[in-house]
Amino acid sequence: MTKKRIKKNVEVIVSRSNQDYGRLVANISSLLEHARRTTARTINSILTATYWEIGRRIVEFEQGGSIRAEYGERVLIRLADDLTLTYGRGFSSRNLRQMRAFFLGWEIWQTPSAKLEARAKCRTLSGESGLEIVQPPSGQSGVIHIAFPLSWSHYVRLLSVENHQARAFYESETIRGGWSVRQLDRQIGTQFYERTTHSKRQDLMLARGQQAKPEDMVSLEDEIRDPYLLEFLNLKDEYSENDLEEAIIRHLEWFLLELGTGFTFVARQKRIRIGDEWYRIDLLLFHRKLKCLVIIDLKIGKFTHADAGQMNLYLNYVREHLMEQGESEPVGLILCSAKNDAVVHYAMGGIKAKVFASHYLTNLPNEETLRLEIVKTQRLLETRFKEDKSHA
C-alpha cells in the first residue's frame, strides 16, 4: 500500500472519528439542556403548588377567625416579616396577597382518569361534564404540583387579568400552545381575547395566536434564572448577560471608587421589583459627602427617552424603599455606550435644578470625564475580546 493511500485512509478514519465525536457532544448537550429545563420546570411547579397552598392557609386562617379586613392586612404584614426573616426574599405582604388571590382564583379539578388539573375559576366551567372540583388535604403541595402546568410567572401575569373568562381563555391557550411568559404578556397586552371573541374567523385568530415571535423565546439561562424561582430557593441573582456591559460597569465601578470623590460601593446588578415587573440596577453607590445614593444604569446603544423614563422609575423606587432617614435625594447616572462613542446623562429625579447645579454637580464627576473613560474602556475591551476570540 502506497504512502498516499495510507494517508488517505487515515484522513477518512479521522474524519469519521470527528463526526462521531461531534454527534457525541451534540447528544450530551441535548441531554443536559433537556435535564436543566426539566429541573427548572419541576421546581417551578412545586413552587406554584406551594404558593397555592400558602394562599389557602391564609384564607382559612382569615375565615376561621372571621377577622376584619384591617386586621387581616396587619396579619399579612406580620407574616411577611416572619417568613422573610426565616426564608429570605419572596414573602413580602404583596407576594402573600398574590398567593391568597391565586388560591381564590384557581380550583383543582379531577378528571375521570383521576388526573388533577388546576384551572382558573370561570362560571362557564362550573357545569363542565366529567370534571369534579376537589380539595386536596392541607399540606399536600408536594403531590398537587402536577396539577399546575404553568410557571408561577405565568400565573402572576394571569392574575392581572380581571375578566374571569379572559383569564381562563389565556390560561387555556397558553397551555395548548406552550406559550412563554413573554408570549402570554404580548397576547394580553394586545387584547388577543377581545379581538378573538369579536372576530368572525375565530379559528383563524386562534391559529395565528399560537405562532410565536422571535422575541417570545425564553433561553435556558432565563428559565433557570427566573426571578421567582431564585426567590423561592433564596439564591442570589447577580449577573449580566452581556460580557461587554459587565466589563464596562465593573471598570466604571473601580474608576469611580478610585477617583477620591467620596463614592462607596452598595450593590451591583441589584434586582428590584416594581409592580409585577423585574428590573436590575446595574450599579448602586453611595456618595459620602452628598449623603445620597447614586444609581448608575448602563445601556449598550444610543440614548433614548425610554432610558430617562426607566431611570426615573429607579429613582422613585430608591426614594421610597432604599433611602435612609437623613439622606439626601438620590441621583441617577445614565451611561449609553454606543459604537465608538458614549453619552453620559445625570438624572435629577426630585431635586430642584438650582440645587442640583450648585450642590450635586460640584461634587459629582464631570460628565465629559466619564464619557471619555467609557469610550476608552470600550475600545480596550473590544480589542481584548477580539484577541481572545482569535486565540480560542
C-alpha positions in Angstrom: 0.0 0.0 0.0 1.4 3.3 -1.0 2.1 6.2 1.4 -0.5 8.3 -0.4 -3.2 5.7 0.0 -2.3 5.2 3.7 -2.6 8.9 4.3 -6.0 9.0 2.6 -7.3 6.1 4.7 -6.0 7.8 7.9 -7.8 11.0 6.9 -11.0 9.1 6.3 -10.7 7.5 9.7 -10.0 10.8 11.4 -12.9 12.4 9.6 -15.3 9.7 10.7 -13.9 9.9 14.2 -14.5 13.7 14.3 -18.1 13.2 13.0 -18.8 10.5 15.7 -17.3 12.8 18.4 -19.4 15.7 17.1 -22.5 13.6 17.4 -21.4 12.6 20.9 -21.1 16.2 22.0 -24.4 17.2 20.4 -26.2 14.3 22.1 -24.8 15.1 25.5 -25.5 18.8 25.1 -29.1 18.0 24.2 -29.4 15.7 27.2 -28.0 18.3 29.6 -30.2 21.1 28.2 -33.3 18.9 28.5 -32.4 17.9 32.1 -31.8 21.5 33.1 -35.1 22.7 31.6 -36.9 19.8 33.2 -35.3 20.5 36.6 -36.3 24.2 36.4 -39.9 23.4 35.4 -40.3 20.8 38.1 -39.1 23.1 40.8 -41.3 25.8 39.4 -44.4 23.6 39.5 -43.6 22.7 43.1 -43.2 26.4 43.9 -46.5 27.2 42.3 -48.4 24.4 44.2 -46.7 25.6 47.4 -47.8 29.2 46.9 -51.4 28.0 46.2 -51.3 26.0 49.5 -49.9 29.1 51.3 -52.8 31.1 49.9 -55.3 28.5 51.1 -53.9 28.6 54.6 -54.1 32.3 54.7 -57.7 32.3 53.5 -58.6 29.5 56.0 -57.0 31.4 58.9 -58.9 34.6 57.9 -62.2 32.8 57.5 -61.7 30.7 60.6 -61.3 33.8 62.8 -63.8 35.9 60.9 -61.2 38.7 61.1 -61.9 42.1 59.7 -60.1 43.4 56.6 -57.8 45.9 58.5 -56.7 43.2 61.0 -56.2 40.7 58.1 -53.8 43.2 56.5 -51.8 43.5 59.7 -51.6 39.7 59.9 -50.2 39.7 56.4 -47.6 42.3 57.2 -46.6 40.4 60.4 -46.5 37.1 58.5 -44.4 38.7 55.7 -41.8 39.9 58.3 -41.6 36.5 60.0 -41.3 34.5 56.8 -38.7 36.9 55.3 -36.6 36.6 58.4 -36.5 32.8 58.1 -36.7 32.2 54.3 -35.3 35.4 52.8 -36.8 37.1 49.8 -40.2 36.3 48.1 -42.5 36.7 51.1 -43.4 40.4 51.1 -47.0 41.3 52.1 -47.6 42.0 48.3 -46.4 38.5 47.4 -48.6 36.9 50.1 -51.6 38.8 48.8 -50.9 37.3 45.4 -50.7 33.8 46.9 -54.1 34.4 48.5 -55.6 35.7 45.3 -54.1 32.7 43.5 -55.9 30.3 45.8 -59.1 32.2 45.4 -58.8 32.4 41.6 -57.8 28.8 40.8 -59.5 25.4 41.6 -58.1 21.9 41.5 -60.2 19.6 39.2 -60.1 15.9 38.9 -60.7 14.2 35.5 -62.4 10.8 35.1 -58.9 9.3 34.9 -58.1 10.7 38.4 -55.7 13.3 36.9 -55.5 16.6 38.8 -55.8 19.8 36.8 -55.6 23.4 38.1 -57.9 25.8 36.3 -58.8 29.5 36.7 -62.3 29.9 38.1 -64.8 30.7 35.5 -68.6 30.4 35.5 -68.6 28.7 32.2 -66.5 25.8 33.6 -68.8 25.1 36.6 -71.1 22.8 34.6 -68.5 21.1 32.5 -69.2 17.3 32.5 -66.6 14.8 33.5 -64.8 17.1 35.9 -65.1 17.3 39.6 -63.7 20.1 41.9 -61.6 18.5 44.7 -59.9 20.0 47.7 -56.6 18.2 48.3 -55.8 17.6 52.0 -54.0 20.6 53.5 -50.2 20.3 53.2 -50.2 18.2 50.0 -48.4 20.7 47.8 -45.8 18.1 47.1 -48.5 15.9 45.4 -50.7 18.6 43.7 -47.8 20.2 41.9 -48.6 18.0 38.9 -51.8 19.9 38.6 -50.1 23.2 37.7 -48.7 23.0 34.1 -47.5 26.7 34.0 -44.8 28.6 35.9 -45.5 31.0 38.8 -44.5 33.8 36.4 -47.4 32.8 34.1 -49.9 32.7 36.9 -48.8 36.1 38.2 -49.4 37.6 34.8 -52.8 35.8 34.6 -53.7 37.3 38.0 -53.6 40.8 36.4 -56.4 39.8 34.0 -59.6 40.8 35.9 -62.1 39.4 33.5 -62.5 35.7 34.5 -63.5 34.5 31.1 -60.5 36.2 29.5 -58.2 34.8 32.2 -59.5 31.3 31.6 -59.0 31.8 27.8 -55.4 33.0 28.2 -54.6 30.1 30.5 -56.1 27.6 28.1 -54.3 29.0 25.1 -51.0 29.2 27.0 -51.2 25.5 27.9 -52.4 24.5 24.4 -49.6 26.4 22.6 -46.8 26.2 25.2 -46.6 30.0 25.4 -43.7 31.5 27.1 -44.4 34.3 29.7 -43.3 36.8 27.1 -45.8 35.5 24.5 -48.5 35.5 27.1 -47.7 39.0 28.1 -47.7 40.1 24.5 -51.1 38.5 23.8 -52.7 40.1 26.9 -51.1 43.4 26.1 -52.6 43.3 22.5 -56.0 42.2 23.8 -56.0 38.9 22.0 -59.0 37.6 23.9 -61.2 40.6 22.9 -60.0 40.5 19.3 -60.7 36.8 19.1 -64.2 36.9 20.6 -65.2 39.7 18.2 -63.7 38.0 15.2 -65.8 36.3 12.6 -63.0 33.8 11.9 -62.1 32.8 15.5 -60.4 29.6 14.3 -58.0 31.7 12.1 -57.3 34.1 15.0 -56.6 31.2 17.4 -54.2 29.6 14.8 -52.4 32.9 14.4 -52.2 33.4 18.1 -50.3 30.2 18.5 -47.5 31.4 16.3 -44.6 32.6 18.4 -42.4 35.6 17.5 -38.6 35.7 18.0 -38.9 38.0 21.0 -41.2 35.4 22.7 -38.4 32.9 23.1 -37.0 32.3 26.6 -33.4 31.0 26.8 -32.4 28.2 29.1 -30.4 30.8 31.1 -33.6 32.9 31.5 -35.6 29.8 32.5 -33.1 28.8 35.2 -32.7 32.3 36.4 -36.4 33.1 36.7 -36.5 35.7 39.5 -39.4 33.9 41.2 -37.5 30.7 41.2 -34.4 32.3 42.6 -36.5 33.9 45.3 -38.2 30.6 46.2 -34.7 29.0 46.6 -33.3 32.1 48.3 -30.5 32.3 45.8 -28.6 35.4 44.8 -29.1 36.8 41.3 -26.1 39.0 40.3 -25.1 38.5 36.7 -25.1 40.2 33.4 -26.0 38.6 30.1 -23.6 40.9 28.2 -19.9 40.4 28.7 -19.0 43.8 27.3 -21.6 45.5 29.5 -20.5 43.6 32.6 -16.8 44.5 32.0 -17.6 48.2 31.4 -19.7 48.5 34.6 -17.0 46.8 36.6 -14.3 49.1 35.3 -16.5 52.1 35.9 -17.1 51.0 39.5 -13.4 50.8 40.0 -12.8 54.1 38.3 -15.4 56.0 40.4 -14.2 54.4 43.7 -10.6 55.4 42.8 -11.5 59.0 41.9 -11.3 60.0 45.5 -14.7 61.8 45.3 -16.3 60.0 48.2 -18.1 57.0 46.5 -18.6 53.8 48.4 -20.0 50.5 47.0 -23.5 49.4 47.8 -24.6 46.8 45.2 -24.1 45.6 41.6 -26.9 44.1 39.4 -29.4 44.8 42.2 -32.7 43.1 41.4 -35.8 45.2 42.3 -39.5 44.6 41.7 -41.8 47.4 40.6 -45.4 46.2 40.3 -45.2 42.9 38.6 -42.1 43.8 36.6 -38.5 43.0 37.5 -35.5 45.3 36.9 -31.8 45.3 37.6 -29.9 48.4 38.8 -26.5 48.0 37.2 -24.6 49.7 39.9 -25.6 51.4 43.2 -23.1 53.6 45.0 -23.3 55.9 48.0 -21.7 59.4 47.9 -20.4 60.2 51.4 -20.2 63.9 51.0 -23.5 64.4 49.4 -25.1 61.7 51.6 -27.1 60.2 48.8 -27.5 57.0 46.8 -26.3 57.2 43.2 -28.0 54.9 40.7 -25.9 54.0 37.6 -27.6 52.5 34.6 -25.5 51.3 31.6 -27.0 50.8 28.1 -25.3 49.4 25.1 -26.6 51.6 22.3 -27.9 55.2 21.8 -29.6 57.2 24.5 -33.4 57.3 24.2 -36.3 58.8 26.2 -37.1 55.3 27.4 -33.8 55.3 29.2 -34.7 58.5 31.1 -38.1 57.1 31.9 -36.6 53.9 33.4 -34.1 55.9 35.4 -37.0 58.0 36.9 -38.7 54.7 37.8 -35.5 53.6 39.6 -35.2 57.0 41.4 -38.8 56.7 42.7 -38.2 53.2 43.9 -34.9 54.0 45.7 -36.5 57.1 47.3 -39.4 55.0 48.6 -37.6 51.8 49.6 -33.9 52.3 50.0 -33.3 55.8 51.3 -32.4 56.1 55.0 -33.5 58.9 57.3 -31.3 61.9 57.0 -30.1 61.1 53.5 -30.3 63.5 50.5 -32.4 62.8 47.4 -30.9 60.0 45.2 -29.4 60.9 41.8 -29.2 58.9 38.6 -26.4 58.5 36.1 -27.3 57.1 32.7 -24.4 55.8 30.6 -25.1 54.9 27.0 -22.2 53.2 25.2 -22.7 53.4 21.5 -20.1 52.2 19.0 -17.0 54.4 19.3 -19.0 56.9 21.4 -20.8 57.4 24.6 -23.4 59.6 26.2 -23.4 60.5 29.9 -26.6 62.0 31.4 -27.4 62.9 35.0 -31.0 62.5 36.2 -32.1 64.8 39.0 -35.4 63.0 40.0 -37.0 65.2 42.6 -34.0 67.6 43.0 -34.5 71.2 42.0 -32.3 72.3 39.1 -30.6 75.1 41.1 -29.8 72.8 44.0 -28.5 70.1 41.6 -26.2 72.5 39.8 -24.9 74.3 42.9 -24.6 71.3 45.3 -24.6 68.0 43.4 -22.7 68.8 40.3 -19.9 70.4 42.2 -19.2 67.1 44.0 -20.0 64.6 41.3 -17.7 63.5 38.4 -17.7 65.7 35.3 -19.9 64.1 32.5 -17.2 64.6 29.9 -14.6 62.8 32.1 -16.9 59.8 32.4 -17.7 59.8 28.7 -14.1 59.7 27.7 -13.4 56.9 30.2 -16.3 54.8 28.9 -15.1 55.3 25.3 -11.5 54.4 26.2 -12.7 51.3 28.2 -15.0 50.2 25.4 -12.2 50.2 22.8 -9.8 48.4 25.1 -12.3 45.7 25.9 -13.4 45.2 22.4 -9.8 44.8 21.3 -9.2 42.3 24.1 -12.4 40.3 23.2 -11.3 40.1 19.6 -7.9 38.8 20.6 -9.4 36.2 23.0 -11.7 35.1 20.2 -8.9 34.8 17.7 -6.9 32.7 20.2 -9.8 30.4 21.1 
